[in-house]
């Protein structure tokens, strides 16, 4: 199993409220995507990012499918209009 964790900081933080439900809706659409948690930060502290996503995928091949899946690409294209900074971690468990 793969855990894919990403944090976004947006130029317009309210976009996290738009993007998070789109990411959660990918479950059942992307082969190998087991689960998706995504949400907008509510503290808005100096160290906060605006959106966090935690995806669980079956294996490394499923992560590659997820990365290039058309439904995911649409969301990435929307998010990239607003992304100021991103950090990510991918690990096997």
TITI-615151 format. One record per residue: residue in three letters; chain; x, y, z of N, C-alpha, C, O in turn. Coordinates in Angstrom, 2 decimals. Layout:
{resn=ALA | chain=A | n_c1=X | n_c2=Y | n_c3=Z | ca_c1=X | ca_c2=Y | ca_c3=Z | c_c1=X | c_c2=Y | c_c3=Z | o_c1=X | o_c2=Y | o_c3=Z} .
...
//
This chain:
{resn=UNK | chain=A | n_c1=0.85 | n_c2=-1.18 | n_c3=0.00 | ca_c1=0.00 | ca_c2=0.00 | ca_c3=0.00 | c_c1=0.89 | c_c2=1.24 | c_c3=0.00 | o_c1=2.01 | o_c2=1.23 | o_c3=0.52} .
{resn=UNK | chain=A | n_c1=0.37 | n_c2=2.29 | n_c3=-0.59 | ca_c1=1.07 | ca_c2=3.56 | ca_c3=-0.69 | c_c1=0.23 | c_c2=4.64 | c_c3=-0.01 | o_c1=-0.99 | o_c2=4.69 | o_c3=-0.17} .
{resn=UNK | chain=A | n_c1=0.90 | n_c2=5.47 | n_c3=0.74 | ca_c1=0.25 | ca_c2=6.65 | ca_c3=1.31 | c_c1=0.85 | c_c2=7.86 | c_c3=0.58 | o_c1=2.07 | o_c2=8.04 | o_c3=0.54} .
{resn=UNK | chain=A | n_c1=-0.02 | n_c2=8.67 | n_c3=0.02 | ca_c1=0.34 | ca_c2=9.86 | ca_c3=-0.74 | c_c1=-0.22 | c_c2=11.06 | c_c3=0.01 | o_c1=-1.44 | o_c2=11.22 | o_c3=0.11} .
{resn=UNK | chain=A | n_c1=0.68 | n_c2=11.89 | n_c3=0.55 | ca_c1=0.26 | ca_c2=13.03 | ca_c3=1.37 | c_c1=0.75 | c_c2=14.31 | c_c3=0.71 | o_c1=1.92 | o_c2=14.43 | o_c3=0.36} .
{resn=UNK | chain=A | n_c1=-0.16 | n_c2=15.26 | n_c3=0.54 | ca_c1=0.16 | ca_c2=16.51 | ca_c3=-0.14 | c_c1=-0.46 | c_c2=17.67 | c_c3=0.63 | o_c1=-1.57 | o_c2=17.57 | o_c3=1.15} .
{resn=UNK | chain=A | n_c1=0.29 | n_c2=18.78 | n_c3=0.70 | ca_c1=-0.20 | ca_c2=20.02 | ca_c3=1.28 | c_c1=-0.07 | c_c2=21.11 | c_c3=0.23 | o_c1=0.96 | o_c2=21.22 | o_c3=-0.43} .
{resn=UNK | chain=A | n_c1=-1.11 | n_c2=21.92 | n_c3=0.08 | ca_c1=-1.10 | ca_c2=23.05 | ca_c3=-0.84 | c_c1=-1.29 | c_c2=24.35 | c_c3=-0.08 | o_c1=-2.08 | o_c2=24.43 | o_c3=0.86} .
{resn=UNK | chain=A | n_c1=-0.55 | n_c2=25.36 | n_c3=-0.49 | ca_c1=-0.78 | ca_c2=26.74 | ca_c3=-0.04 | c_c1=-1.25 | c_c2=27.47 | c_c3=-1.29 | o_c1=-0.57 | o_c2=27.44 | o_c3=-2.32} .
{resn=UNK | chain=A | n_c1=-2.40 | n_c2=28.14 | n_c3=-1.20 | ca_c1=-3.01 | ca_c2=28.80 | ca_c3=-2.35 | c_c1=-2.88 | c_c2=30.32 | c_c3=-2.28 | o_c1=-2.79 | o_c2=30.90 | o_c3=-1.20} .
{resn=UNK | chain=A | n_c1=-2.88 | n_c2=30.95 | n_c3=-3.44 | ca_c1=-2.95 | ca_c2=32.41 | ca_c3=-3.49 | c_c1=-4.32 | c_c2=32.89 | c_c3=-3.05 | o_c1=-4.47 | o_c2=34.01 | o_c3=-2.56} .
{resn=UNK | chain=A | n_c1=-5.33 | n_c2=32.03 | n_c3=-3.22 | ca_c1=-6.69 | ca_c2=32.31 | ca_c3=-2.76 | c_c1=-7.11 | c_c2=31.14 | c_c3=-1.87 | o_c1=-7.67 | o_c2=30.16 | o_c3=-2.37} .
{resn=UNK | chain=A | n_c1=-6.86 | n_c2=31.23 | n_c3=-0.55 | ca_c1=-7.08 | ca_c2=30.10 | ca_c3=0.35 | c_c1=-8.47 | c_c2=29.47 | c_c3=0.28 | o_c1=-8.62 | o_c2=28.28 | o_c3=0.55} .
{resn=UNK | chain=A | n_c1=-9.49 | n_c2=30.25 | n_c3=-0.07 | ca_c1=-10.85 | ca_c2=29.70 | ca_c3=-0.15 | c_c1=-10.99 | c_c2=28.62 | c_c3=-1.21 | o_c1=-11.95 | o_c2=27.86 | o_c3=-1.19} .
{resn=UNK | chain=A | n_c1=-10.04 | n_c2=28.54 | n_c3=-2.14 | ca_c1=-10.10 | ca_c2=27.51 | ca_c3=-3.17 | c_c1=-10.00 | c_c2=26.11 | c_c3=-2.58 | o_c1=-10.44 | o_c2=25.14 | o_c3=-3.20} .
{resn=UNK | chain=A | n_c1=-9.43 | n_c2=25.98 | n_c3=-1.39 | ca_c1=-9.36 | ca_c2=24.68 | ca_c3=-0.72 | c_c1=-10.75 | c_c2=24.10 | c_c3=-0.51 | o_c1=-10.94 | o_c2=22.89 | o_c3=-0.58} .
{resn=UNK | chain=A | n_c1=-11.73 | n_c2=24.96 | n_c3=-0.24 | ca_c1=-13.12 | ca_c2=24.51 | ca_c3=-0.04 | c_c1=-13.72 | c_c2=23.96 | c_c3=-1.32 | o_c1=-14.63 | o_c2=23.13 | o_c3=-1.28} .
{resn=UNK | chain=A | n_c1=-13.23 | n_c2=24.41 | n_c3=-2.45 | ca_c1=-13.70 | ca_c2=23.94 | ca_c3=-3.76 | c_c1=-12.99 | c_c2=22.64 | c_c3=-4.15 | o_c1=-13.62 | o_c2=21.70 | o_c3=-4.64} .
{resn=UNK | chain=A | n_c1=-11.69 | n_c2=22.60 | n_c3=-3.93 | ca_c1=-10.88 | ca_c2=21.49 | ca_c3=-4.42 | c_c1=-11.01 | c_c2=20.24 | c_c3=-3.56 | o_c1=-11.00 | o_c2=19.13 | o_c3=-4.09} .
{resn=UNK | chain=A | n_c1=-11.12 | n_c2=20.39 | n_c3=-2.25 | ca_c1=-11.18 | ca_c2=19.22 | ca_c3=-1.36 | c_c1=-12.29 | c_c2=18.23 | c_c3=-1.73 | o_c1=-12.01 | o_c2=17.04 | o_c3=-1.83} .
{resn=UNK | chain=A | n_c1=-13.53 | n_c2=18.67 | n_c3=-1.94 | ca_c1=-14.57 | ca_c2=17.69 | ca_c3=-2.28 | c_c1=-14.34 | c_c2=17.04 | c_c3=-3.65 | o_c1=-14.74 | o_c2=15.90 | o_c3=-3.87} .
{resn=UNK | chain=A | n_c1=-13.72 | n_c2=17.75 | n_c3=-4.56 | ca_c1=-13.41 | ca_c2=17.16 | ca_c3=-5.87 | c_c1=-12.42 | c_c2=16.02 | c_c3=-5.71 | o_c1=-12.55 | o_c2=14.98 | o_c3=-6.35} .
{resn=UNK | chain=A | n_c1=-11.43 | n_c2=16.21 | n_c3=-4.85 | ca_c1=-10.45 | ca_c2=15.15 | ca_c3=-4.59 | c_c1=-11.11 | c_c2=13.95 | c_c3=-3.94 | o_c1=-10.84 | o_c2=12.81 | o_c3=-4.32} .
{resn=UNK | chain=A | n_c1=-11.97 | n_c2=14.18 | n_c3=-2.95 | ca_c1=-12.65 | ca_c2=13.07 | ca_c3=-2.27 | c_c1=-13.51 | c_c2=12.27 | c_c3=-3.24 | o_c1=-13.70 | o_c2=11.06 | o_c3=-3.07} .
{resn=UNK | chain=A | n_c1=-14.04 | n_c2=12.93 | n_c3=-4.25 | ca_c1=-14.92 | ca_c2=12.27 | ca_c3=-5.22 | c_c1=-14.15 | c_c2=11.36 | c_c3=-6.19 | o_c1=-14.77 | o_c2=10.65 | o_c3=-6.99} .
{resn=UNK | chain=A | n_c1=-12.84 | n_c2=11.37 | n_c3=-6.14 | ca_c1=-12.05 | ca_c2=10.50 | ca_c3=-7.03 | c_c1=-12.13 | c_c2=9.03 | c_c3=-6.65 | o_c1=-11.87 | o_c2=8.15 | o_c3=-7.47} .
{resn=UNK | chain=A | n_c1=-12.48 | n_c2=8.75 | n_c3=-5.39 | ca_c1=-12.60 | ca_c2=7.35 | ca_c3=-4.96 | c_c1=-13.71 | c_c2=6.69 | c_c3=-5.77 | o_c1=-14.82 | o_c2=7.21 | o_c3=-5.86} .
{resn=UNK | chain=A | n_c1=-13.40 | n_c2=5.55 | n_c3=-6.36 | ca_c1=-14.35 | ca_c2=4.85 | ca_c3=-7.21 | c_c1=-14.20 | c_c2=5.21 | c_c3=-8.68 | o_c1=-14.73 | o_c2=4.52 | o_c3=-9.55} .
{resn=UNK | chain=A | n_c1=-13.49 | n_c2=6.29 | n_c3=-8.97 | ca_c1=-13.25 | ca_c2=6.71 | ca_c3=-10.35 | c_c1=-11.84 | c_c2=6.35 | c_c3=-10.82 | o_c1=-11.63 | o_c2=6.08 | o_c3=-12.00} .
{resn=UNK | chain=A | n_c1=-10.89 | n_c2=6.34 | n_c3=-9.89 | ca_c1=-9.49 | ca_c2=6.08 | ca_c3=-10.23 | c_c1=-9.13 | c_c2=4.67 | c_c3=-9.76 | o_c1=-9.17 | o_c2=4.39 | o_c3=-8.56} .
{resn=UNK | chain=A | n_c1=-8.80 | n_c2=3.78 | n_c3=-10.68 | ca_c1=-8.43 | ca_c2=2.42 | ca_c3=-10.30 | c_c1=-7.24 | c_c2=2.41 | c_c3=-9.34 | o_c1=-6.24 | o_c2=3.11 | o_c3=-9.56} .
{resn=UNK | chain=A | n_c1=-7.35 | n_c2=1.64 | n_c3=-8.28 | ca_c1=-6.26 | ca_c2=1.51 | ca_c3=-7.32 | c_c1=-6.27 | c_c2=2.54 | c_c3=-6.22 | o_c1=-5.48 | o_c2=2.44 | o_c3=-5.28} .
{resn=UNK | chain=A | n_c1=-7.15 | n_c2=3.55 | n_c3=-6.31 | ca_c1=-7.29 | ca_c2=4.54 | ca_c3=-5.24 | c_c1=-8.23 | c_c2=3.97 | c_c3=-4.19 | o_c1=-9.44 | o_c2=3.86 | o_c3=-4.42} .
{resn=UNK | chain=A | n_c1=-7.68 | n_c2=3.61 | n_c3=-3.05 | ca_c1=-8.45 | ca_c2=2.95 | ca_c3=-1.99 | c_c1=-9.25 | c_c2=3.96 | c_c3=-1.17 | o_c1=-10.42 | o_c2=3.73 | o_c3=-0.88} .
{resn=UNK | chain=A | n_c1=-8.62 | n_c2=5.07 | n_c3=-0.82 | ca_c1=-9.31 | ca_c2=6.09 | ca_c3=-0.02 | c_c1=-8.66 | c_c2=7.45 | c_c3=-0.27 | o_c1=-7.51 | o_c2=7.56 | o_c3=-0.69} .
{resn=UNK | chain=A | n_c1=-9.45 | n_c2=8.48 | n_c3=0.03 | ca_c1=-8.97 | ca_c2=9.85 | ca_c3=-0.12 | c_c1=-9.57 | c_c2=10.70 | c_c3=0.99 | o_c1=-10.79 | o_c2=10.82 | o_c3=1.10} .
{resn=UNK | chain=A | n_c1=-8.72 | n_c2=11.29 | n_c3=1.79 | ca_c1=-9.14 | ca_c2=12.29 | ca_c3=2.75 | c_c1=-8.59 | c_c2=13.61 | c_c3=2.25 | o_c1=-7.41 | o_c2=13.69 | o_c3=1.89} .
{resn=UNK | chain=A | n_c1=-9.40 | n_c2=14.63 | n_c3=2.20 | ca_c1=-8.95 | ca_c2=15.95 | ca_c3=1.77 | c_c1=-9.79 | c_c2=16.99 | c_c3=2.50 | o_c1=-11.00 | o_c2=16.84 | o_c3=2.64} .
{resn=UNK | chain=A | n_c1=-9.13 | n_c2=18.04 | n_c3=2.95 | ca_c1=-9.86 | ca_c2=19.08 | ca_c3=3.66 | c_c1=-9.11 | c_c2=20.38 | c_c3=3.70 | o_c1=-7.91 | o_c2=20.45 | o_c3=3.46} .
{resn=UNK | chain=A | n_c1=-9.86 | n_c2=21.42 | n_c3=4.01 | ca_c1=-9.33 | ca_c2=22.78 | ca_c3=4.10 | c_c1=-8.92 | c_c2=23.07 | c_c3=5.54 | o_c1=-9.62 | o_c2=22.69 | o_c3=6.49} .
{resn=UNK | chain=A | n_c1=-7.81 | n_c2=23.74 | n_c3=5.70 | ca_c1=-7.33 | ca_c2=24.15 | ca_c3=7.02 | c_c1=-8.29 | c_c2=25.18 | c_c3=7.62 | o_c1=-8.80 | o_c2=26.05 | o_c3=6.92} .
{resn=UNK | chain=A | n_c1=-8.53 | n_c2=25.06 | n_c3=8.92 | ca_c1=-9.41 | ca_c2=26.03 | ca_c3=9.57 | c_c1=-8.68 | c_c2=26.95 | c_c3=10.56 | o_c1=-9.25 | o_c2=27.93 | o_c3=11.02} .
{resn=UNK | chain=A | n_c1=-7.41 | n_c2=26.64 | n_c3=10.87 | ca_c1=-6.69 | ca_c2=27.48 | ca_c3=11.82 | c_c1=-6.08 | c_c2=28.71 | c_c3=11.16 | o_c1=-6.02 | o_c2=29.78 | o_c3=11.77} .
{resn=UNK | chain=A | n_c1=-5.64 | n_c2=28.57 | n_c3=9.94 | ca_c1=-5.01 | ca_c2=29.67 | ca_c3=9.20 | c_c1=-3.87 | c_c2=30.30 | c_c3=9.99 | o_c1=-3.71 | o_c2=31.52 | o_c3=10.01} .
{resn=UNK | chain=A | n_c1=-3.07 | n_c2=29.45 | n_c3=10.63 | ca_c1=-1.90 | ca_c2=29.95 | ca_c3=11.35 | c_c1=-0.77 | c_c2=30.26 | c_c3=10.38 | o_c1=-0.86 | o_c2=29.93 | o_c3=9.19} .
{resn=UNK | chain=A | n_c1=0.27 | n_c2=30.87 | n_c3=10.88 | ca_c1=1.41 | ca_c2=31.24 | ca_c3=10.05 | c_c1=2.04 | c_c2=30.03 | c_c3=9.36 | o_c1=2.54 | o_c2=30.15 | o_c3=8.24} .
{resn=UNK | chain=A | n_c1=2.02 | n_c2=28.88 | n_c3=10.02 | ca_c1=2.65 | ca_c2=27.68 | ca_c3=9.45 | c_c1=1.68 | c_c2=26.78 | c_c3=8.69 | o_c1=2.09 | o_c2=25.75 | o_c3=8.15} .
{resn=UNK | chain=A | n_c1=0.42 | n_c2=27.15 | n_c3=8.63 | ca_c1=-0.60 | ca_c2=26.32 | ca_c3=7.98 | c_c1=-0.48 | c_c2=26.33 | c_c3=6.46 | o_c1=-0.06 | o_c2=27.31 | o_c3=5.85} .
{resn=UNK | chain=A | n_c1=-0.88 | n_c2=25.22 | n_c3=5.89 | ca_c1=-1.15 | ca_c2=25.14 | ca_c3=4.46 | c_c1=-2.67 | c_c2=25.19 | c_c3=4.33 | o_c1=-3.38 | o_c2=24.97 | o_c3=5.31} .
{resn=UNK | chain=A | n_c1=-3.17 | n_c2=25.48 | n_c3=3.14 | ca_c1=-4.61 | ca_c2=25.67 | ca_c3=2.96 | c_c1=-5.38 | c_c2=24.38 | c_c3=2.76 | o_c1=-6.55 | o_c2=24.29 | o_c3=3.13} .
{resn=UNK | chain=A | n_c1=-4.73 | n_c2=23.37 | n_c3=2.17 | ca_c1=-5.40 | ca_c2=22.10 | ca_c3=1.88 | c_c1=-4.45 | c_c2=20.95 | c_c3=2.19 | o_c1=-3.25 | o_c2=21.04 | o_c3=1.92} .
{resn=UNK | chain=A | n_c1=-4.99 | n_c2=19.89 | n_c3=2.73 | ca_c1=-4.23 | ca_c2=18.66 | ca_c3=2.93 | c_c1=-5.00 | c_c2=17.52 | c_c3=2.28 | o_c1=-6.23 | o_c2=17.46 | o_c3=2.36} .
{resn=UNK | chain=A | n_c1=-4.26 | n_c2=16.63 | n_c3=1.64 | ca_c1=-4.88 | ca_c2=15.41 | ca_c3=1.13 | c_c1=-4.04 | c_c2=14.22 | c_c3=1.54 | o_c1=-2.81 | o_c2=14.27 | o_c3=1.52} .
{resn=UNK | chain=A | n_c1=-4.72 | n_c2=13.15 | n_c3=1.91 | ca_c1=-4.09 | ca_c2=11.89 | ca_c3=2.26 | c_c1=-4.79 | c_c2=10.82 | c_c3=1.46 | o_c1=-5.95 | o_c2=10.48 | o_c3=1.71} .
{resn=UNK | chain=A | n_c1=-4.06 | n_c2=10.29 | n_c3=0.48 | ca_c1=-4.62 | ca_c2=9.25 | ca_c3=-0.39 | c_c1=-3.94 | c_c2=7.93 | c_c3=-0.07 | o_c1=-2.74 | o_c2=7.88 | o_c3=0.20} .
{resn=UNK | chain=A | n_c1=-4.72 | n_c2=6.86 | n_c3=-0.10 | ca_c1=-4.19 | ca_c2=5.52 | ca_c3=0.04 | c_c1=-4.41 | c_c2=4.80 | c_c3=-1.29 | o_c1=-5.51 | o_c2=4.77 | o_c3=-1.82} .
{resn=UNK | chain=A | n_c1=-3.32 | n_c2=4.24 | n_c3=-1.80 | ca_c1=-3.36 | ca_c2=3.56 | ca_c3=-3.09 | c_c1=-2.83 | c_c2=2.14 | c_c3=-2.93 | o_c1=-2.04 | o_c2=1.86 | o_c3=-2.02} .
{resn=UNK | chain=A | n_c1=-3.26 | n_c2=1.26 | n_c3=-3.82 | ca_c1=-2.90 | ca_c2=-0.16 | ca_c3=-3.70 | c_c1=-1.40 | c_c2=-0.41 | c_c3=-3.80 | o_c1=-0.86 | o_c2=-1.24 | o_c3=-3.07} .
{resn=UNK | chain=A | n_c1=-0.72 | n_c2=0.29 | n_c3=-4.71 | ca_c1=0.70 | ca_c2=0.05 | ca_c3=-4.93 | c_c1=1.29 | c_c2=1.20 | c_c3=-5.75 | o_c1=0.58 | o_c2=2.15 | o_c3=-6.08} .
{resn=UNK | chain=A | n_c1=2.58 | n_c2=1.10 | n_c3=-6.08 | ca_c1=3.23 | ca_c2=2.16 | ca_c3=-6.84 | c_c1=2.62 | c_c2=2.33 | c_c3=-8.22 | o_c1=2.51 | o_c2=3.45 | o_c3=-8.73} .
{resn=UNK | chain=A | n_c1=2.21 | n_c2=1.25 | n_c3=-8.82 | ca_c1=1.57 | ca_c2=1.33 | ca_c3=-10.14 | c_c1=0.28 | c_c2=2.13 | c_c3=-10.05 | o_c1=-0.03 | o_c2=2.92 | o_c3=-10.95} .
{resn=UNK | chain=A | n_c1=-0.48 | n_c2=1.95 | n_c3=-8.98 | ca_c1=-1.73 | ca_c2=2.70 | ca_c3=-8.79 | c_c1=-1.44 | c_c2=4.18 | c_c3=-8.59 | o_c1=-2.24 | o_c2=5.02 | o_c3=-9.01} .
{resn=UNK | chain=A | n_c1=-0.31 | n_c2=4.52 | n_c3=-7.95 | ca_c1=0.06 | ca_c2=5.93 | ca_c3=-7.80 | c_c1=0.33 | c_c2=6.56 | c_c3=-9.17 | o_c1=-0.03 | o_c2=7.71 | o_c3=-9.40} .
{resn=UNK | chain=A | n_c1=0.95 | n_c2=5.81 | n_c3=-10.06 | ca_c1=1.20 | ca_c2=6.30 | ca_c3=-11.42 | c_c1=-0.11 | c_c2=6.49 | c_c3=-12.18 | o_c1=-0.28 | o_c2=7.48 | o_c3=-12.90} .
{resn=UNK | chain=A | n_c1=-1.04 | n_c2=5.55 | n_c3=-12.02 | ca_c1=-2.35 | ca_c2=5.66 | ca_c3=-12.66 | c_c1=-3.07 | c_c2=6.90 | c_c3=-12.13 | o_c1=-3.62 | o_c2=7.69 | o_c3=-12.91} .
{resn=UNK | chain=A | n_c1=-3.06 | n_c2=7.08 | n_c3=-10.82 | ca_c1=-3.69 | ca_c2=8.24 | ca_c3=-10.18 | c_c1=-3.12 | c_c2=9.54 | c_c3=-10.73 | o_c1=-3.86 | o_c2=10.47 | o_c3=-11.06} .
{resn=UNK | chain=A | n_c1=-1.79 | n_c2=9.61 | n_c3=-10.83 | ca_c1=-1.13 | ca_c2=10.84 | ca_c3=-11.26 | c_c1=-1.55 | c_c2=11.28 | c_c3=-12.65 | o_c1=-1.62 | o_c2=12.47 | o_c3=-12.94} .
{resn=UNK | chain=A | n_c1=-1.83 | n_c2=10.31 | n_c3=-13.52 | ca_c1=-2.15 | ca_c2=10.65 | ca_c3=-14.92 | c_c1=-3.62 | c_c2=10.43 | c_c3=-15.28 | o_c1=-4.01 | o_c2=10.63 | o_c3=-16.43} .
{resn=UNK | chain=A | n_c1=-4.43 | n_c2=10.03 | n_c3=-14.31 | ca_c1=-5.84 | ca_c2=9.78 | ca_c3=-14.60 | c_c1=-6.53 | c_c2=11.09 | c_c3=-14.99 | o_c1=-6.32 | o_c2=12.11 | o_c3=-14.34} .
{resn=UNK | chain=A | n_c1=-7.34 | n_c2=11.08 | n_c3=-16.05 | ca_c1=-7.99 | ca_c2=12.32 | ca_c3=-16.53 | c_c1=-8.80 | c_c2=13.07 | c_c3=-15.47 | o_c1=-8.79 | o_c2=14.30 | o_c3=-15.46} .
{resn=UNK | chain=A | n_c1=-9.49 | n_c2=12.36 | n_c3=-14.59 | ca_c1=-10.27 | ca_c2=13.04 | ca_c3=-13.55 | c_c1=-9.36 | c_c2=13.76 | c_c3=-12.56 | o_c1=-9.68 | o_c2=14.85 | o_c3=-12.10} .
{resn=UNK | chain=A | n_c1=-8.23 | n_c2=13.15 | n_c3=-12.24 | ca_c1=-7.26 | ca_c2=13.78 | ca_c3=-11.35 | c_c1=-6.57 | c_c2=14.95 | c_c3=-12.04 | o_c1=-6.34 | o_c2=15.99 | o_c3=-11.43} .
{resn=UNK | chain=A | n_c1=-6.24 | n_c2=14.78 | n_c3=-13.30 | ca_c1=-5.57 | ca_c2=15.84 | ca_c3=-14.07 | c_c1=-6.44 | c_c2=17.09 | c_c3=-14.11 | o_c1=-5.92 | o_c2=18.20 | o_c3=-14.00} .
{resn=UNK | chain=A | n_c1=-7.75 | n_c2=16.94 | n_c3=-14.26 | ca_c1=-8.66 | ca_c2=18.10 | ca_c3=-14.26 | c_c1=-8.54 | c_c2=18.88 | c_c3=-12.95 | o_c1=-8.50 | o_c2=20.11 | o_c3=-12.96} .
{resn=UNK | chain=A | n_c1=-8.50 | n_c2=18.16 | n_c3=-11.85 | ca_c1=-8.40 | ca_c2=18.81 | ca_c3=-10.54 | c_c1=-7.04 | c_c2=19.47 | c_c3=-10.38 | o_c1=-6.94 | o_c2=20.58 | o_c3=-9.86} .
{resn=UNK | chain=A | n_c1=-5.98 | n_c2=18.78 | n_c3=-10.82 | ca_c1=-4.64 | ca_c2=19.37 | ca_c3=-10.76 | c_c1=-4.58 | c_c2=20.67 | c_c3=-11.55 | o_c1=-3.99 | o_c2=21.65 | o_c3=-11.10} .
{resn=UNK | chain=A | n_c1=-5.18 | n_c2=20.68 | n_c3=-12.73 | ca_c1=-5.16 | ca_c2=21.89 | ca_c3=-13.56 | c_c1=-5.88 | c_c2=23.04 | c_c3=-12.85 | o_c1=-5.42 | o_c2=24.18 | o_c3=-12.90} .
{resn=UNK | chain=A | n_c1=-7.00 | n_c2=22.75 | n_c3=-12.20 | ca_c1=-7.70 | ca_c2=23.78 | ca_c3=-11.43 | c_c1=-6.83 | c_c2=24.26 | c_c3=-10.26 | o_c1=-6.66 | o_c2=25.46 | o_c3=-10.07} .
{resn=UNK | chain=A | n_c1=-6.30 | n_c2=23.33 | n_c3=-9.49 | ca_c1=-5.50 | ca_c2=23.68 | ca_c3=-8.31 | c_c1=-4.27 | c_c2=24.50 | c_c3=-8.69 | o_c1=-3.91 | o_c2=25.44 | o_c3=-7.99} .
{resn=UNK | chain=A | n_c1=-3.64 | n_c2=24.14 | n_c3=-9.78 | ca_c1=-2.39 | ca_c2=24.82 | ca_c3=-10.17 | c_c1=-2.60 | c_c2=26.28 | c_c3=-10.55 | o_c1=-1.64 | o_c2=27.05 | o_c3=-10.63} .
{resn=UNK | chain=A | n_c1=-3.83 | n_c2=26.67 | n_c3=-10.80 | ca_c1=-4.11 | ca_c2=28.09 | ca_c3=-11.04 | c_c1=-3.90 | c_c2=28.91 | c_c3=-9.78 | o_c1=-3.68 | o_c2=30.12 | o_c3=-9.85} .
{resn=UNK | chain=A | n_c1=-3.96 | n_c2=28.25 | n_c3=-8.61 | ca_c1=-3.94 | ca_c2=28.95 | ca_c3=-7.33 | c_c1=-2.77 | c_c2=28.55 | c_c3=-6.43 | o_c1=-2.55 | o_c2=29.20 | o_c3=-5.41} .
{resn=UNK | chain=A | n_c1=-2.03 | n_c2=27.52 | n_c3=-6.79 | ca_c1=-0.97 | ca_c2=27.01 | ca_c3=-5.91 | c_c1=0.18 | c_c2=27.98 | c_c3=-5.82 | o_c1=0.74 | o_c2=28.43 | o_c3=-6.82} .
{resn=UNK | chain=A | n_c1=0.52 | n_c2=28.28 | n_c3=-4.58 | ca_c1=1.68 | ca_c2=29.10 | ca_c3=-4.27 | c_c1=2.85 | c_c2=28.21 | c_c3=-3.86 | o_c1=4.00 | o_c2=28.47 | o_c3=-4.20} .
{resn=UNK | chain=A | n_c1=2.53 | n_c2=27.13 | n_c3=-3.13 | ca_c1=3.56 | ca_c2=26.21 | ca_c3=-2.64 | c_c1=2.94 | c_c2=24.85 | c_c3=-2.38 | o_c1=1.78 | o_c2=24.76 | o_c3=-1.98} .
{resn=UNK | chain=A | n_c1=3.71 | n_c2=23.79 | n_c3=-2.62 | ca_c1=3.25 | ca_c2=22.42 | ca_c3=-2.40 | c_c1=4.37 | c_c2=21.63 | c_c3=-1.74 | o_c1=5.55 | o_c2=21.80 | o_c3=-2.07} .
{resn=UNK | chain=A | n_c1=4.00 | n_c2=20.75 | n_c3=-0.82 | ca_c1=4.93 | ca_c2=19.75 | ca_c3=-0.30 | c_c1=4.21 | c_c2=18.41 | c_c3=-0.34 | o_c1=2.99 | o_c2=18.33 | o_c3=-0.21} .
{resn=UNK | chain=A | n_c1=4.99 | n_c2=17.35 | n_c3=-0.51 | ca_c1=4.40 | ca_c2=16.02 | ca_c3=-0.63 | c_c1=5.33 | c_c2=14.97 | c_c3=-0.05 | o_c1=6.55 | o_c2=15.13 | o_c3=-0.01} .
{resn=UNK | chain=A | n_c1=4.72 | n_c2=13.88 | n_c3=0.41 | ca_c1=5.44 | ca_c2=12.70 | ca_c3=0.88 | c_c1=4.68 | c_c2=11.48 | c_c3=0.37 | o_c1=3.45 | o_c2=11.42 | o_c3=0.44} .
{resn=UNK | chain=A | n_c1=5.43 | n_c2=10.51 | n_c3=-0.15 | ca_c1=4.86 | ca_c2=9.23 | ca_c3=-0.59 | c_c1=5.66 | c_c2=8.12 | c_c3=0.10 | o_c1=6.89 | o_c2=8.11 | o_c3=0.06} .
{resn=UNK | chain=A | n_c1=4.93 | n_c2=7.18 | n_c3=0.73 | ca_c1=5.64 | ca_c2=6.08 | ca_c3=1.38 | c_c1=4.83 | c_c2=4.81 | c_c3=1.29 | o_c1=3.60 | o_c2=4.83 | o_c3=1.15} .
{resn=UNK | chain=A | n_c1=5.56 | n_c2=3.68 | n_c3=1.39 | ca_c1=4.90 | ca_c2=2.37 | ca_c3=1.40 | c_c1=4.69 | c_c2=1.93 | c_c3=2.84 | o_c1=5.49 | o_c2=2.24 | o_c3=3.72} .
{resn=UNK | chain=A | n_c1=3.60 | n_c2=1.22 | n_c3=3.05 | ca_c1=3.35 | ca_c2=0.67 | ca_c3=4.39 | c_c1=2.72 | c_c2=-0.70 | c_c3=4.26 | o_c1=2.43 | o_c2=-1.34 | o_c3=5.28} .
//
